[in-house]
Each structure stands twice: as C-alpha cells, then as structure tokens.
Amino acid sequence: MRFATLLPTSLLALTHYVCFAQDTLGIYKSSVQEILQNKPKESLIAEVSTASQQKESILDSPVPITVITTDMIKACTCTNIKDLLTLYVPNMTAVEDQNEMNVAMRGVYASSQQKILFLLNGHRLNSRSYSAANPDFSHSLDKIERIEILRGAASSLYGNVALVAVINIITKNTDKISMANASIGIGNNGQQRYNLLFTNKIGNSKLMMWGNLYAADGERRNIKKEDDYARVPQDGSAILGGNKDKPSYDVGLNYAYKNLAVLVNLRNTHYVEPFSGGGITGEVYNYDKYRSFFGIKPGFNETSGQLRLNYDIPLNSHLVINTQNYIDNTDIDAYIASAPATGGASLVAWREFDIGNITQIAHNYNFFLGKGSWLAGVQTDYVNIYDSFWLLANNFEFTSINDNTKQRLLEIGSETIFSGFGQVKQELGKNWLVNIGMRYDFKRRHRGEVAALSPRLALIYKPSNTFSLKFSYATSFVDAPYWYRYNRLPSFLGSSNLLPEEYKSFQINPTVYLLSQNLVINFNLFYNQLNNNIFRNLAAKDNEPRYNNAGTFNSVGAETEIAWQQKNIRTHLNFSYQRAVAVENYTAQDHRIFNVPNLSANLMIDVNPLGKISDKFWLSGTVRYIGQQLSPIALKADLLLVFPRKCGT
C-alpha cells in the first residue's frame, strides 16, 4: 500500500505491478541521486537538456535549474503537479484563482497560469488563445522520469509564454525497462484515481503508453452570512478541490523507431468554482441549484490534444538536423456563476486549432579556445479560433444563446508567429564558458502586428567538476492572450491594443558539491523587472476594457537548494526569499506581493530504516513553512454588472 496526503484531503492508493524485465521500484535511478551516490567521478554531475536544448551538466547550464526526479516524486507523495512544484521549486508558490489551479513564480502571476511555459518532452502544452497550462490533475505523475525547471526569463529559446520559467516534463525512458503498472486510488471527499502505464522495447521500436484519471467531490466548507463578502450576503458553502461532473485525465503515448519519434497526448482539466467566478467574483453561491450543461456545473474545463512527429537527420557525427511537425487542438468551456442571489450565470466556450513546424540544426566542434557548439532554428506557428459561443442563465436556467457570428463571445480569427533563434556555447580556456542565445518573434495578430527580440547571455566560471559560478542576463515576453484582446464578456471585456508583457532577469548562481559529492548546495541571487504587466481593472466603466497594461514590478530575492545523501538517508531543503522593490499598478504593498509570501521553506527527509536488509522500504517526511501573505478583499457593490437576458439579434 502507498499512502498519499492531499490538502485538505487524503488518498489511499492500491498499486499492482507486472514486470517484464527488472524491478520497477528500483530501476529509475534519478539524475540528482546519481550525483549523490558513489559512482565514477565523470558521472557525478547530473545532465539536463532543457536550458540549451542539448545535454549538459547542471554546472554548465546557463541559468538556474531545478530537477525533480522519480524518487523525489515518490518521496513527497504529491498527487498533482502544483503541489510538486511548490514543494521543490524555490519561490514557486500556490495562488489559486476562482476556478483554476495556479502558481506564481517570483511573485508574477495572473488569474490563470499564463506566465510559465509547460512542455511535455519539449512540446508546448499552453493553449494559444488563452496561454494557460494549469498545474492540476490533468498531468499524470506516474509517467514522469524527471521534470526540469528553468528559473528566470527563457524566451531566447522558447519564445512566447516563457516569461518567468519553463517546466519541461520528461517521460520515463523506455530504454531502461519494459513494464506494466496499474493502480487505483480512493480517498475522502469522493476522491478516485485510476492509473495505467505500459512500456515496451522490441529491436529499434520503443513504445510507452499512459492513462490517468482523477475525480473528487471536493470538501464542502460552510460559510456564514457574516463572512460572505457579497452584494447580498447569505449562508452557504464553498467546494474546495472539486473535480466533479467531468474528471481530469491524461492519456498519451510515445513511440520511437530509429530517428522517428511520435508523441500523442489528450488531456482534460476540470476544477469547480469555490466562489462566484464572474461579475463581482468571490461571492458564495449555491452549486447544487445550477443545472448541468455540457456535463459540467460552475467551473473551468479545458480539453486539449497534441500530436507531434519528430525526425532527426544526422549529417555526420557532429551535425544533426531536427524537424518537428505538430497539430494541437483546445476546447475551453468555462461555466461561471456571476450573480448568486438571482441564479445568474454564463457559459463561455471557444475552440482553437494550431499547426506548426520547428526545424533546427545543431553542430558540435573543437576550437582553439576549447570545445563549442551552436544551434540555429526557425519556427512557424499558426492558430485558428474557429468557433465561440456564449450562454446566459437567470434563475439557475439558461435563457439565451449568443449565436450571431458578428457578436460572438470571442472573435473568430487566426494568428501566425514567425520565429528565428540561435545559440552559441563556447569554452574559454579551462575555467570559463560562455553561452549566448537570441530569438526574434514576429506575430501577425488578428488585428495588428507585434514583435519581440529576446537575448540571453551567460558567463560561467567552472574551475573544477564540483563548482561553478554563473552570471546571467536574459529577457522574455508573453503576448497578451487572444482572450484578453477580443472577448466581449462584460466583466472580462478585452482590448485589442494590449502590449506584450516584458521581463528581464539578472542572476548570480553558485553551485558546489561537497563531502565526496554527497552534499550539493545551489544558491541564487536575482533581480527581475516586469513591464507592461496585464491586470484586470475592477474600476473600469461599463464599456471600458477590463484588461489594461499596468506599469512595472521589480523584485529581488534569494533561492537556496541543498541536497544531502548517505546510504540510508536522503534530505532535500530549499529556502526562498523575495521582495518587491519598485511597483507601479501591481498587486503589492510595503514590499510585499499580494497572495505571495516573502519567506518560504521546505524540508523533505527520506529514511531507510532496514539498512542492509532492503533498500526498497523508505519512510518520508515533509516540513513546510509558508510566511504571511497579504490577501486583500476587493469586492465593491457599485461594480455590479447586469447581464442582458438576450444577446445578439
């Protein structure tokens, strides 16, 4: 049996393994743990690939990077990726929205997770029209070999959305094992989890398939009338952690044959609104009174599918061309309780289709100063928003539909991004390494054009294989999502004149391995500048856009990661500090960022009490400290928005 703890619920999981080759509990030895074990010196430093799109040691990566491994996932017993990230990644904190799971990185966040680029084996998971990839139960943890998290601006290689971080989810390696794994989990508050995992290798063919489904009624928390910050206060309840109506799921496969690789992924995310999500958000509402539509009640639902064909063309031992062709589709259905007292609601929905290509060439070489490499590539990405509609409800029943083509919720249209990028990595003698990257993105919007240039420069001092000191500067951007620019929902009215958000990151990052490489210390100092950040203006008048470019948000902070391991004990500690230093029209006050702690720390300890008897039985414990947060209430009765009973003509 495997016990996992959920906040505020718990889950009991029963797991059955069928192994065709080797023991599944011990086969996936993580990169970080390989660093900490007594192995030949040349293999002590973990390899990562996300920072430079080529394999390199953590000491050589141009930016700070956190690696979460299979064993780390098992030890923490997290059941969704949000809890996993906020536990292991310094300065990544939970900031729940009214109907979506969300995280902030170094205090930067929006109502959805639109500032961090999520990748699956290097393939983008963020939608194009909404830019979101929520860190929820639509990501199966069982399929993961490791997660590589780039901390800081990363548009020099990845372009749009890679504003404050990149999270690359890397699936299990089919070279290592053929196996089948099935598990069932049940828990309080109606929790259910079903998981399947299958991998097999025959000759040059490698196949991995996974399926994960999660559903939960959620915890009902009673709210007294005097605690209801609403236009018409009432007694009621809030559903916390609800995944009812439609479950969240993650189904996919990886198939590889020689130089060809295929990725297929189908995901659904669903999250019940604890409080009202439209009009004046944050009011208590009666979930049970609302009728089901499209199989859901108030909450956010997104269904997405990805198909990618990846092909390598090795020209010689040092020169490789890679081409990726992909097709993505996303359906968004957001059922929003907007006027609890009168049973008012909206169901907003739109559909997008995306197609694109990435072609790049990489070359390794020897120069008189030392070894080096370069890569160059181009990308074309086309998205079409091909359908959109808007249903309105009054007295808990839907009464009208906006089906007029000229008055759709979200304008029908398309956008195209043309991108070019390159990177040079060069040794400068024995102790220095320079990494220079640049990307140019030109976007034809539905109306208008925007462009962004994103450079990155990193200088690395590495006098030995156990120490490095990095100095890095990088810029990034995220364009205003299509939803922010062209939607007509009164309480979320868009503006086509929004500018892209821009981010600059300065970082100093020493890393050292001590005590025969059993102790790893990673420290990082940063100074970040955010400009043109987009915010929802609650004071806007009836016909004024709710979304505006704000001003600036500058912050400083420090991040520490410490990993230590002996034969029968493993310890992981991280400590985070962040502080706002200059703010204009951003959610911060007195150097404190709203809904984000200045201080946080996490300690994970893994102990094997059986010693030499068995290395497969471990006891794990976690201690978390989350500092005080400012969470202001911004409801105002004079901001009441009246929804028309009929829309269109």
BELDA-V23118 format. One record per run of one state. SS is the DSSP state (helix for helix, strand for strand, loop for the rest). FROM is the first residue (numbers start at 1). TO is the last residue. Records with the same first field share a line. If there is no record, write none. Layout:
SS->FROM-TO ; FROM-TO
This chain:
loop->1-1 ; 6-9 ; 20-30 ; 37-40 ; 44-46 ; 49-55 ; 58-64 ; 77-80 ; 89-91 ; 95-102 ; 106-107 ; 109-115 ; 121-122 ; 125-143 ; 152-154 ; 159-164 ; 172-178 ; 188-191 ; 203-204 ; 216-218 ; 224-224 ; 228-235 ; 241-247 ; 258-259 ; 273-286 ; 290-292 ; 294-295 ; 297-298 ; 317-318 ; 343-343 ; 368-369 ; 395-396 ; 403-404 ; 408-409 ; 411-412 ; 429-431 ; 445-448 ; 465-466 ; 479-481 ; 488-489 ; 493-500 ; 515-518 ; 532-533 ; 537-546 ; 550-551 ; 567-568 ; 585-587 ; 590-591 ; 595-598 ; 608-618 ; 627-629 ; 631-636 ; 640-649
strand->2-5 ; 10-19 ; 47-48 ; 56-57 ; 65-69 ; 92-94 ; 103-105 ; 108-108 ; 116-120 ; 123-124 ; 144-151 ; 165-171 ; 179-187 ; 192-202 ; 205-215 ; 219-223 ; 236-240 ; 248-257 ; 260-272 ; 293-293 ; 296-296 ; 299-316 ; 319-339 ; 344-367 ; 370-394 ; 397-402 ; 410-410 ; 413-428 ; 432-444 ; 449-464 ; 467-478 ; 487-487 ; 501-514 ; 519-531 ; 534-536 ; 547-549 ; 552-566 ; 569-584 ; 588-589 ; 592-594 ; 599-607 ; 619-626 ; 630-630
helix->31-36 ; 41-43 ; 70-76 ; 81-88 ; 155-158 ; 225-227 ; 287-289 ; 340-342 ; 405-407 ; 482-486 ; 490-492 ; 637-639
